[in-house]
Amino acid sequence: MARNTLDGPAITEALALLEGWALEHGATAIVKTYKFASFSEAFGFMTRAALAAETLDHHPEWFNSYNKVEVRLSTHSARGLTQLDFALAKAMDDIVDRRDSSRT
């Protein structure tokens, strides 16, 4: 997957395909806060997301506080956003969606 920096229109288009993600001031990162029922669920999400990150060879900046996980994605080598950031964001959302659908 390309590590080329995306331009404004490409970022807008990619961001429109994601739910709950926001462009950080300066347009060099996307951010989202996930909220779970418990610390165990938050940690489980982080474990699964870490495996997805390893597969993509692209790693998040994140912070966990009890049942919340704050995620910031940016490609440091590109000094901005690339396809990798949006691919990892989608993978993280899919992890949450699969967890939610298994409960119904």
Order of alpha helices (4+ residues) and beta strands (2+ residues): alpha-beta-beta-alpha-beta-beta-alpha
